[in-house]
Amino acid sequence: MPSSEGFLEYVLEQLSDLQDIGYRAMMGEYILYYKGKIIGGIYDDRLLVKDMSSARKYMPDAEYELPYEGAKRMLAVDDIDSKEYLCGLFEAMYDELPAPKKKKK
């Protein structure tokens, strides 16, 4: 089931205190970027972030979920209703995120 634009808009509104939040639609789902780095995505109207130590530390009780069959497991963000919490999570994860891959010419 593809994610709804309404859910995407809600998550983006919750992240509106951060600079440089972006997204890209991909096969009915949305990849989320923070300052040019992939941080997670919206899959079946669930916000999932990369499985990183900073995210596990910030959300010690987070459950692992698969965004789609055959994908790597990700951490489910359960508190999307708190702007402060969600922005804090993205900021905590930023330094650990890998740099974007260079595009081949």
MMTF fields as JSON, N, C-alpha, C and O atoms, coordinates in Angstrom:
{
  "mmtfVersion": "1.0.0",
  "mmtfProducer": "UNKNOWN",
  "numBonds": 419,
  "numAtoms": 420,
  "numGroups": 105,
  "numChains": 1,
  "numModels": 1,
  "chainsPerModel": [1],
  "groupsPerChain": [105],
  "chainIdList": ["A"],
  "bondAtomList": [4, 2, 8, 6, 12, 10, 16, 14, 20, 18, 24, 22, 28, 26, 32, 30, 36, 34, 40, 38, 44, 42, 48, 46, 52, 50, 56, 54, 60, 58, 64, 62, 68, 66, 72, 70, 76, 74, 80, 78, 84, 82, 88, 86, 92, 90, 96, 94, 100, 98, 104, 102, 108, 106, 112, 110, 116, 114, 120, 118, 124, 122, 128, 126, 132, 130, 136, 134, 140, 138, 144, 142, 148, 146, 152, 150, 156, 154, 160, 158, 164, 162, 168, 166, 172, 170, 176, 174, 180, 178, 184, 182, 188, 186, 192, 190, 196, 194, 200, 198, 204, 202, 208, 206, 212, 210, 216, 214, 220, 218, 224, 222, 228, 226, 232, 230, 236, 234, 240, 238, 244, 242, 248, 246, 252, 250, 256, 254, 260, 258, 264, 262, 268, 266, 272, 270, 276, 274, 280, 278, 284, 282, 288, 286, 292, 290, 296, 294, 300, 298, 304, 302, 308, 306, 312, 310, 316, 314, 320, 318, 324, 322, 328, 326, 332, 330, 336, 334, 340, 338, 344, 342, 348, 346, 352, 350, 356, 354, 360, 358, 364, 362, 368, 366, 372, 370, 376, 374, 380, 378, 384, 382, 388, 386, 392, 390, 396, 394, 400, 398, 404, 402, 408, 406, 412, 410, 416, 414],
  "bondOrderList": [1, 1, 1, 1, 1, 1, 1, 1, 1, 1, 1, 1, 1, 1, 1, 1, 1, 1, 1, 1, 1, 1, 1, 1, 1, 1, 1, 1, 1, 1, 1, 1, 1, 1, 1, 1, 1, 1, 1, 1, 1, 1, 1, 1, 1, 1, 1, 1, 1, 1, 1, 1, 1, 1, 1, 1, 1, 1, 1, 1, 1, 1, 1, 1, 1, 1, 1, 1, 1, 1, 1, 1, 1, 1, 1, 1, 1, 1, 1, 1, 1, 1, 1, 1, 1, 1, 1, 1, 1, 1, 1, 1, 1, 1, 1, 1, 1, 1, 1, 1, 1, 1, 1, 1],
  "groupList": [{"groupName": "MET", "atomNameList": ["N", "CA", "C", "O"], "elementList": ["N", "C", "C", "O"], "formalChargeList": [0, 0, 0, 0], "bondAtomList": [1, 0, 2, 1, 3, 2], "bondOrderList": [1, 1, 2], "singleLetterCode": "M", "chemCompType": "L-PEPTIDE LINKING"}, {"groupName": "PRO", "atomNameList": ["N", "CA", "C", "O"], "elementList": ["N", "C", "C", "O"], "formalChargeList": [0, 0, 0, 0], "bondAtomList": [1, 0, 2, 1, 3, 2], "bondOrderList": [1, 1, 2], "singleLetterCode": "P", "chemCompType": "L-PEPTIDE LINKING"}, {"groupName": "SER", "atomNameList": ["N", "CA", "C", "O"], "elementList": ["N", "C", "C", "O"], "formalChargeList": [0, 0, 0, 0], "bondAtomList": [1, 0, 2, 1, 3, 2], "bondOrderList": [1, 1, 2], "singleLetterCode": "S", "chemCompType": "L-PEPTIDE LINKING"}, {"groupName": "GLU", "atomNameList": ["N", "CA", "C", "O"], "elementList": ["N", "C", "C", "O"], "formalChargeList": [0, 0, 0, 0], "bondAtomList": [1, 0, 2, 1, 3, 2], "bondOrderList": [1, 1, 2], "singleLetterCode": "E", "chemCompType": "L-PEPTIDE LINKING"}, {"groupName": "GLY", "atomNameList": ["N", "CA", "C", "O"], "elementList": ["N", "C", "C", "O"], "formalChargeList": [0, 0, 0, 0], "bondAtomList": [1, 0, 2, 1, 3, 2], "bondOrderList": [1, 1, 2], "singleLetterCode": "G", "chemCompType": "PEPTIDE LINKING"}, {"groupName": "PHE", "atomNameList": ["N", "CA", "C", "O"], "elementList": ["N", "C", "C", "O"], "formalChargeList": [0, 0, 0, 0], "bondAtomList": [1, 0, 2, 1, 3, 2], "bondOrderList": [1, 1, 2], "singleLetterCode": "F", "chemCompType": "L-PEPTIDE LINKING"}, {"groupName": "LEU", "atomNameList": ["N", "CA", "C", "O"], "elementList": ["N", "C", "C", "O"], "formalChargeList": [0, 0, 0, 0], "bondAtomList": [1, 0, 2, 1, 3, 2], "bondOrderList": [1, 1, 2], "singleLetterCode": "L", "chemCompType": "L-PEPTIDE LINKING"}, {"groupName": "TYR", "atomNameList": ["N", "CA", "C", "O"], "elementList": ["N", "C", "C", "O"], "formalChargeList": [0, 0, 0, 0], "bondAtomList": [1, 0, 2, 1, 3, 2], "bondOrderList": [1, 1, 2], "singleLetterCode": "Y", "chemCompType": "L-PEPTIDE LINKING"}, {"groupName": "VAL", "atomNameList": ["N", "CA", "C", "O"], "elementList": ["N", "C", "C", "O"], "formalChargeList": [0, 0, 0, 0], "bondAtomList": [1, 0, 2, 1, 3, 2], "bondOrderList": [1, 1, 2], "singleLetterCode": "V", "chemCompType": "L-PEPTIDE LINKING"}, {"groupName": "GLN", "atomNameList": ["N", "CA", "C", "O"], "elementList": ["N", "C", "C", "O"], "formalChargeList": [0, 0, 0, 0], "bondAtomList": [1, 0, 2, 1, 3, 2], "bondOrderList": [1, 1, 2], "singleLetterCode": "Q", "chemCompType": "L-PEPTIDE LINKING"}, {"groupName": "ASP", "atomNameList": ["N", "CA", "C", "O"], "elementList": ["N", "C", "C", "O"], "formalChargeList": [0, 0, 0, 0], "bondAtomList": [1, 0, 2, 1, 3, 2], "bondOrderList": [1, 1, 2], "singleLetterCode": "D", "chemCompType": "L-PEPTIDE LINKING"}, {"groupName": "ILE", "atomNameList": ["N", "CA", "C", "O"], "elementList": ["N", "C", "C", "O"], "formalChargeList": [0, 0, 0, 0], "bondAtomList": [1, 0, 2, 1, 3, 2], "bondOrderList": [1, 1, 2], "singleLetterCode": "I", "chemCompType": "L-PEPTIDE LINKING"}, {"groupName": "ARG", "atomNameList": ["N", "CA", "C", "O"], "elementList": ["N", "C", "C", "O"], "formalChargeList": [0, 0, 0, 0], "bondAtomList": [1, 0, 2, 1, 3, 2], "bondOrderList": [1, 1, 2], "singleLetterCode": "R", "chemCompType": "L-PEPTIDE LINKING"}, {"groupName": "ALA", "atomNameList": ["N", "CA", "C", "O"], "elementList": ["N", "C", "C", "O"], "formalChargeList": [0, 0, 0, 0], "bondAtomList": [1, 0, 2, 1, 3, 2], "bondOrderList": [1, 1, 2], "singleLetterCode": "A", "chemCompType": "L-PEPTIDE LINKING"}, {"groupName": "LYS", "atomNameList": ["N", "CA", "C", "O"], "elementList": ["N", "C", "C", "O"], "formalChargeList": [0, 0, 0, 0], "bondAtomList": [1, 0, 2, 1, 3, 2], "bondOrderList": [1, 1, 2], "singleLetterCode": "K", "chemCompType": "L-PEPTIDE LINKING"}, {"groupName": "CYS", "atomNameList": ["N", "CA", "C", "O"], "elementList": ["N", "C", "C", "O"], "formalChargeList": [0, 0, 0, 0], "bondAtomList": [1, 0, 2, 1, 3, 2], "bondOrderList": [1, 1, 2], "singleLetterCode": "C", "chemCompType": "L-PEPTIDE LINKING"}],
  "groupTypeList": [0, 1, 2, 2, 3, 4, 5, 6, 3, 7, 8, 6, 3, 9, 6, 2, 10, 6, 9, 10, 11, 4, 7, 12, 13, 0, 0, 4, 3, 7, 11, 6, 7, 7, 14, 4, 14, 11, 11, 4, 4, 11, 7, 10, 10, 12, 6, 6, 8, 14, 10, 0, 2, 2, 13, 12, 14, 7, 0, 1, 10, 13, 3, 7, 3, 6, 1, 7, 3, 4, 13, 14, 12, 0, 6, 13, 8, 10, 10, 11, 10, 2, 14, 3, 7, 6, 15, 4, 6, 5, 3, 13, 0, 7, 10, 3, 6, 1, 13, 1, 14, 14, 14, 14, 14],
  "groupIdList": [1, 2, 3, 4, 5, 6, 7, 8, 9, 10, 11, 12, 13, 14, 15, 16, 17, 18, 19, 20, 21, 22, 23, 24, 25, 26, 27, 28, 29, 30, 31, 32, 33, 34, 35, 36, 37, 38, 39, 40, 41, 42, 43, 44, 45, 46, 47, 48, 49, 50, 51, 52, 53, 54, 55, 56, 57, 58, 59, 60, 61, 62, 63, 64, 65, 66, 67, 68, 69, 70, 71, 72, 73, 74, 75, 76, 77, 78, 79, 80, 81, 82, 83, 84, 85, 86, 87, 88, 89, 90, 91, 92, 93, 94, 95, 96, 97, 98, 99, 100, 101, 102, 103, 104, 105],
  "secStructList": [7, 7, 7, 7, 2, 2, 2, 2, 2, 2, 2, 2, 2, 2, 6, 6, 6, 1, 1, 1, 3, 3, 3, 3, 3, 3, 6, 6, 3, 3, 3, 3, 3, 3, 6, 6, 3, 3, 3, 3, 3, 3, 3, 6, 6, 3, 3, 3, 3, 7, 7, 7, 2, 2, 2, 2, 2, 2, 1, 6, 6, 7, 7, 3, 3, 7, 1, 1, 6, 6, 1, 7, 7, 3, 3, 3, 7, 7, 7, 6, 6, 7, 2, 2, 2, 2, 2, 2, 2, 2, 2, 2, 2, 2, 6, 6, 1, 7, 7, 7, 7, 7, 7, 7, 7],
  "xCoordList": [0.848, 0.0, 0.895, 1.712, 0.759, 1.586, 1.242, 0.138, 2.204, 1.995, 1.171, 1.214, 0.427, -0.418, 0.372, 1.297, -0.012, 0.612, 0.288, 1.084, -0.868, -1.249, -0.298, 0.063, 0.112, 1.058, 2.411, 3.047, 2.853, 4.108, 4.048, 4.981, 2.975, 2.842, 2.88, 3.472, 2.247, 2.254, 3.675, 4.093, 4.41, 5.786, 6.649, 7.449, 6.495, 7.272, 6.938, 7.827, 5.683, 5.289, 5.943, 6.392, 5.999, 6.633, 8.128, 8.721, 8.736, 10.171, 10.457, 11.602, 9.446, 9.594, 10.55, 10.971, 10.903, 11.864, 13.303, 14.204, 13.516, 14.852, 15.042, 14.092, 16.257, 16.592, 16.988, 17.572, 16.671, 17.147, 16.601, 17.355, 15.3, 14.612, 14.077, 13.459, 14.308, 13.815, 13.278, 13.424, 12.66, 12.145, 12.121, 12.17, 12.043, 11.913, 10.919, 11.045, 9.943, 8.965, 9.63, 10.357, 9.361, 9.934, 8.968, 8.788, 8.363, 7.465, 6.374, 6.123, 5.737, 4.64, 5.054, 4.206, 6.348, 6.871, 7.727, 7.848, 8.321, 9.096, 10.409, 10.423, 11.506, 12.82, 13.01, 12.768, 13.441, 13.648, 15.131, 15.966, 15.435, 16.8, 16.894, 15.969, 18.033, 18.333, 19.711, 20.706, 19.755, 20.998, 21.701, 22.922, 20.911, 21.454, 21.766, 22.158, 21.605, 21.897, 20.594, 19.646, 20.551, 19.364, 19.304, 20.253, 18.182, 18.017, 16.991, 17.027, 16.088, 15.053, 14.0, 14.283, 12.777, 11.711, 10.355, 10.214, 9.361, 7.984, 7.551, 7.554, 7.18, 6.793, 5.474, 5.387, 4.455, 3.137, 2.665, 2.171, 2.823, 2.437, 3.101, 2.495, 4.359, 5.19, 6.474, 7.042, 6.934, 8.222, 9.286, 9.257, 10.227, 11.332, 12.639, 12.784, 13.595, 14.913, 15.972, 15.74, 17.135, 18.24, 18.608, 18.503, 19.034, 19.47, 20.893, 21.855, 21.017, 22.312, 22.39, 21.369, 23.602, 23.756, 23.152, 22.581, 23.273, 22.706, 21.179, 20.586, 20.544, 19.089, 18.678, 17.689, 19.432, 19.118, 19.278, 18.504, 20.28, 20.505, 19.369, 18.914, 18.92, 17.854, 16.498, 15.659, 16.299, 15.031, 15.332, 15.237, 15.689, 16.114, 15.037, 15.364, 13.781, 12.702, 12.122, 11.104, 12.763, 12.244, 12.272, 13.171, 11.268, 11.178, 11.733, 11.664, 12.285, 12.783, 11.638, 10.797, 11.622, 10.627, 11.297, 12.312, 10.711, 11.198, 10.369, 9.14, 11.029, 10.264, 9.518, 8.416, 10.137, 9.538, 10.308, 11.414, 9.746, 10.36, 11.726, 11.879, 12.705, 14.055, 14.942, 16.12, 14.406, 15.183, 15.857, 15.523, 16.814, 17.432, 16.424, 15.577, 16.534, 15.621, 15.948, 17.09, 14.909, 15.018, 14.32, 13.617, 14.516, 13.883, 12.591, 12.572, 11.524, 10.24, 10.204, 10.517, 9.824, 9.688, 8.239, 7.324, 8.042, 6.669, 6.132, 4.918, 6.988, 6.527, 6.662, 7.514, 5.817, 5.89, 5.05, 5.078, 4.308, 3.453, 4.199, 3.651, 5.426, 6.22, 7.273, 8.218, 7.095, 8.063, 9.462, 10.447, 9.528, 10.809, 11.527, 12.73, 10.793, 11.363, 11.876, 12.998, 11.05, 11.395, 12.582, 13.486, 12.59, 13.723, 14.987, 16.07, 14.863, 16.006, 16.59, 17.809, 15.725, 16.192, 17.0, 18.091, 16.487, 17.194, 18.537, 19.539, 18.555, 19.811, 20.81, 22.005, 20.327, 21.213, 21.827, 22.963, 21.1, 21.569, 22.485, 23.273, 22.399, 23.047, 24.541, 24.982, 25.315, 26.767, 27.152, 28.206, 26.325, 26.631, 26.204, 26.643, 25.364, 24.886, 26.023, 26.859, 26.057, 27.103, 26.886, 25.756, 27.978, 27.912, 27.242, 27.345, 26.559, 25.931, 26.982, 28.107, 26.6, 27.509, 27.648, 26.683, 28.848, 29.102, 28.415, 28.448, 27.802, 27.152, 28.203, 29.107, 28.06, 28.989, 28.576, 27.389, 29.565, 29.281, 29.249, 29.024],
  "yCoordList": [-1.178, 0.0, 1.243, 1.407, 2.101, 3.316, 4.265, 4.239, 5.089, 6.072, 7.236, 7.547, 7.868, 8.987, 10.297, 10.467, 11.203, 12.529, 13.27, 14.084, 12.992, 13.625, 13.258, 14.114, 11.997, 11.572, 12.236, 12.704, 12.278, 12.962, 14.417, 14.908, 15.105, 16.518, 16.704, 17.661, 15.788, 15.874, 15.732, 16.513, 14.747, 14.536, 15.748, 16.199, 16.274, 17.452, 18.655, 19.435, 18.813, 19.902, 19.72, 20.692, 18.487, 18.22, 18.528, 18.853, 18.432, 18.692, 20.12, 20.449, 20.958, 22.298, 23.21, 24.232, 22.88, 23.696, 23.449, 24.219, 22.388, 22.07, 22.694, 22.842, 23.048, 23.566, 22.407, 21.424, 22.527, 21.6, 20.175, 19.204, 20.061, 18.769, 18.594, 19.507, 17.448, 17.185, 15.778, 14.968, 15.5, 14.153, 13.876, 14.786, 12.597, 12.178, 11.019, 10.051, 11.131, 10.054, 8.903, 9.101, 7.684, 6.513, 5.338, 4.812, 4.941, 3.79, 3.843, 2.847, 4.982, 5.129, 5.415, 5.563, 5.492, 5.793, 7.051, 7.628, 7.483, 8.727, 8.526, 8.038, 8.903, 8.902, 10.286, 11.294, 10.341, 11.621, 11.946, 11.078, 13.217, 13.723, 14.82, 15.61, 14.847, 15.938, 16.461, 15.741, 17.718, 18.36, 17.523, 17.372, 16.985, 16.246, 14.791, 14.079, 14.322, 12.929, 12.159, 12.681, 10.92, 10.086, 9.686, 9.118, 9.987, 9.681, 8.579, 7.896, 8.409, 7.388, 7.569, 8.026, 7.204, 7.335, 7.058, 6.683, 7.252, 6.963, 5.778, 5.835, 4.709, 3.46, 2.999, 2.803, 2.827, 2.398, 3.266, 2.763, 4.564, 5.539, 5.278, 5.471, 4.836, 4.68, 5.456, 5.401, 6.175, 6.86, 5.912, 5.51, 5.556, 4.677, 5.406, 6.125, 5.223, 5.839, 4.744, 3.605, 5.121, 4.177, 3.614, 4.3, 2.369, 1.706, 2.158, 1.62, 3.15, 3.71, 3.796, 3.884, 3.771, 3.798, 5.061, 5.009, 6.191, 7.434, 7.341, 7.861, 6.7, 6.542, 5.555, 5.78, 4.462, 3.482, 4.11, 3.822, 4.964, 5.644, 6.637, 6.757, 7.34, 8.332, 7.661, 8.18, 6.5, 5.757, 4.332, 3.397, 4.146, 2.822, 1.74, 0.554, 2.123, 1.147, 0.984, 0.315, 1.587, 1.519, 0.086, -0.695, -0.225, -1.556, -1.523, -0.511, -2.666, -2.804, -3.204, -4.032, -2.604, -2.95, -2.94, -2.276, -3.686, -3.695, -2.708, -2.747, -1.825, -0.888, -1.605, -1.21, -2.656, -3.483, -4.797, -4.88, -5.791, -7.11, -7.068, -6.513, -7.659, -7.712, -6.542, -6.522, -5.566, -4.393, -4.634, -5.574, -3.766, -3.794, -3.282, -2.443, -3.803, -3.357, -1.915, -1.463, -1.224, 0.164, 0.314, -0.59, 1.455, 1.736, 2.522, 3.525, 2.058, 2.744, 3.892, 3.71, 5.061, 6.232, 6.27, 6.455, 6.095, 6.022, 7.358, 7.507, 8.321, 9.607, 10.701, 11.582, 10.633, 11.657, 12.878, 13.876, 12.81, 13.932, 15.027, 16.109, 14.763, 15.755, 16.338, 15.655, 17.594, 18.271, 18.242, 17.944, 18.556, 18.631, 17.278, 17.216, 16.209, 14.867, 14.495, 14.009, 14.727, 14.344, 15.146, 14.579, 16.43, 17.263, 16.862, 16.828, 16.561, 16.108, 14.816, 14.649, 13.901, 12.64, 12.887, 12.338, 13.696, 13.969, 14.649, 14.321, 15.59, 16.267, 15.301, 15.372, 14.395, 13.418, 12.469, 12.029, 12.154, 11.203, 11.818, 11.102, 13.108, 13.734, 13.416, 13.001, 13.601, 13.409, 11.974, 11.745, 11.017, 9.618, 9.164, 8.119, 9.941, 9.563, 9.605, 10.508, 8.627, 8.658, 9.815, 10.24, 10.305, 11.37, 10.834, 9.645, 11.704, 11.253, 10.711, 11.207, 9.707, 9.142, 10.112, 10.769, 10.198, 11.054, 10.457, 9.246, 11.313, 10.846, 10.656, 11.474, 9.572, 9.298, 10.132, 10.32, 10.622, 11.427, 10.555, 11.048],
  "zCoordList": [0.0, 0.0, 0.0, 0.906, -0.98, -1.012, 0.141, 0.686, 0.488, 1.544, 1.01, -0.18, 1.895, 1.492, 1.522, 2.317, 0.647, 0.649, 1.945, 2.412, 2.521, 3.78, 4.906, 5.713, 4.973, 6.001, 5.767, 6.712, 4.508, 4.173, 4.614, 5.25, 4.29, 4.653, 6.169, 6.667, 6.897, 8.359, 8.904, 9.759, 8.416, 8.876, 8.517, 9.336, 7.31, 6.911, 7.787, 8.127, 8.152, 9.056, 10.423, 11.031, 10.906, 12.192, 12.146, 13.174, 10.979, 10.809, 10.346, 10.036, 10.297, 9.717, 10.485, 9.944, 11.714, 12.463, 11.996, 12.328, 11.235, 10.715, 9.338, 8.57, 9.048, 7.725, 6.818, 7.273, 5.559, 4.528, 4.677, 4.607, 4.882, 4.844, 3.428, 2.879, 2.846, 1.503, 1.398, 2.314, 0.279, 0.047, -1.445, -2.273, -1.76, -3.142, -3.181, -2.43, -4.056, -4.216, -4.953, -5.926, -4.462, -5.112, -4.958, -3.86, -6.044, -6.098, -5.025, -4.345, -4.874, -3.934, -2.51, -1.629, -2.278, -0.941, -1.041, -2.121, 0.072, 0.089, 0.833, 1.963, 0.198, 0.829, 1.441, 0.778, 2.7, 3.384, 3.467, 3.721, 3.247, 3.291, 4.342, 4.528, 5.022, 5.945, 5.581, 5.667, 5.176, 4.726, 3.663, 3.678, 2.745, 1.607, 1.868, 0.944, 3.097, 3.43, 3.64, 4.227, 3.158, 3.372, 4.837, 5.378, 5.468, 6.885, 7.117, 8.14, 6.178, 6.319, 5.257, 4.15, 5.606, 4.638, 5.224, 6.388, 4.386, 4.742, 3.897, 2.667, 4.577, 3.937, 4.546, 5.758, 3.724, 4.208, 5.369, 6.378, 5.211, 6.242, 7.588, 8.642, 7.537, 8.739, 8.5, 7.409, 9.51, 9.427, 9.949, 11.112, 9.08, 9.444, 9.208, 8.219, 10.113, 9.953, 9.9, 10.305, 9.39, 9.285, 10.658, 11.675, 10.663, 11.891, 12.19, 11.642, 13.063, 13.42, 14.94, 15.622, 15.457, 16.912, 17.524, 18.614, 16.835, 17.369, 17.452, 18.398, 16.494, 16.517, 17.611, 18.308, 17.764, 18.817, 20.198, 21.111, 20.345, 21.628, 21.913, 23.051, 20.882, 21.038, 21.28, 22.017, 20.649, 20.758, 21.229, 20.434, 22.49, 22.953, 22.859, 22.817, 22.825, 22.759, 21.354, 21.177, 20.363, 18.987, 18.472, 18.781, 17.688, 17.093, 15.672, 14.974, 15.272, 13.915, 12.99, 13.341, 11.807, 10.8, 9.438, 9.228, 8.525, 7.146, 6.336, 6.384, 5.594, 4.773, 3.642, 3.259, 3.124, 2.079, 2.055, 2.59, 1.456, 1.433, 0.754, -0.334, 1.413, 0.868, 1.265, 0.91, 1.993, 2.393, 3.738, 4.459, 4.061, 5.379, 6.399, 6.094, 7.608, 8.654, 9.049, 8.97, 9.472, 9.882, 11.223, 11.673, 11.851, 13.136, 12.922, 12.208, 13.542, 13.449, 14.451, 15.628, 13.981, 14.854, 15.32, 14.519, 16.605, 17.109, 17.605, 17.749, 17.867, 18.408, 17.348, 17.456, 16.331, 15.279, 15.63, 14.91, 16.724, 17.094, 17.861, 18.076, 18.27, 18.986, 18.042, 17.648, 17.693, 16.817, 17.433, 16.758, 18.72, 19.418, 19.383, 19.13, 19.635, 19.635, 18.243, 18.093, 17.24, 15.874, 15.349, 14.736, 15.577, 15.156, 15.913, 15.328, 17.194, 17.991, 17.459, 17.421, 17.047, 16.462, 15.195, 15.043, 14.297, 13.046, 13.312, 12.676, 14.244, 14.576, 15.204, 14.917, 16.064, 16.707, 15.685, 15.856, 14.64, 13.641, 12.587, 11.969, 12.373, 11.215, 11.083, 10.011, 12.134, 12.033, 11.69, 11.097, 12.05, 11.788, 10.382, 9.903, 9.743, 8.404, 7.391, 7.43, 6.481, 5.459, 4.488, 4.245, 3.948, 2.951, 1.691, 1.388, 0.959, -0.283, -1.264, -1.323, -2.011, -3.006, -4.164, -4.556, -4.707, -5.857, -7.09, -7.306, -7.884, -9.102, -10.19, -10.361, -10.905, -12.007, -13.218, -13.484, -13.936, -15.129, -16.349, -17.454]
}
